[in-house]
Amino acid sequence: MSSTLKNEYAKLVSKFLDGTISPAEMQVLDRYYTLFRDEPDIIAQMNETEVAGLEDRLQQNLHKRIRHVERPVVPIYKRPWLRVAALLALCLSAALVFIRRPVAPATGNTSGTVSSATIANHFLTLPDGSQVVLHGGSRLVVDKLFATGTTREVSLTGEAFFNVKHENSRPFIIHTGNVSTTVLGTAFNIKAYPGQDKIIVTVTRGRVRVQQGQTVLGILTPNKQIIAYVDNKHAVTSPQPVIATKALAWAKTDMSFDAMPFGQLAKRLGERYSVHVSFKNPALEGCPITGSFNGTESLTDVLSILSQTRNTSYTVNGKEVTIDGKGCGQ
């Protein structure tokens, strides 16, 4: 992180500790951790008393915003930076603002088809507001009655992460060969590549029902996984406990960057979100960007974090994104 950004971060921490920070500044403070969580010297200017004070204040806020936090597997009480970083990360999980870039429903007697055209991961929003991250080379077919029918049905070939918008009256059904996964509103990963003898469903949030034909294979809850075999010759495993985030490791492979020129990152975002990103100030293109996203964020999430940490602004007009701001270090 540049000295300019470090100084700005230190000022915000000071304001937080003395209770003078504004809601807008608190948002920026939260987002600094998301973009620079791999740089432990970010609080080098803080002493142990200040770190402890920050932790106490954050902990109080967290109790108001979440009901339950799992105890970390590895004790971190001896590592002040990790302790504070974990709390900041939890603060960031409270809400997301999604860009609505819907895939047009199909017309006539054919289904609407959306597929990742290259090896890159691809983010899309379905007509109901549900979000999908397609693994590179995967293919998603949207049923022609998706937007108006009594069910919301899609067919997947490959691998995808789904964040399904809740609708009580219209279940969301994903077909993968002879296996179907039914949900009302949840987040989960499905792996079903051509030639693969098994289909793997992993749940990160909510509940899903997995069935093969008319046979229910299991009901999955968070951090549970089930494996269904395509040929029906193998015994189906019962739901097994897993760390669901590991099943999503593929989603972040192209969303971690270390000192990457802003112009290069813009091309990457353009491919992922099917937009064209340009710079009003060309000097920004060479500015180094370091950060890491989990890979399931919408375009506006990513742009908002980048703009607040790099002191830039952005506008979105259809598929055109324009970024503006001062050059590096200004």
Helices and strands as residue ranges (DSSP letters): H 3-18, H 23-36, G 40-43, H 48-65, H 80-92, E 112-115, E 122-125, E 131-134, E 139-142, E 152-163, E 172-176, E 179-183, E 187-192, E 198-205, E 208-212, E 215-220, E 224-229, E 240-241, H 244-247, G 249-252, E 256-261, H 262-273, E 276-279, G 282-286, E 288-292, H 299-310, E 312-317, E 320-325
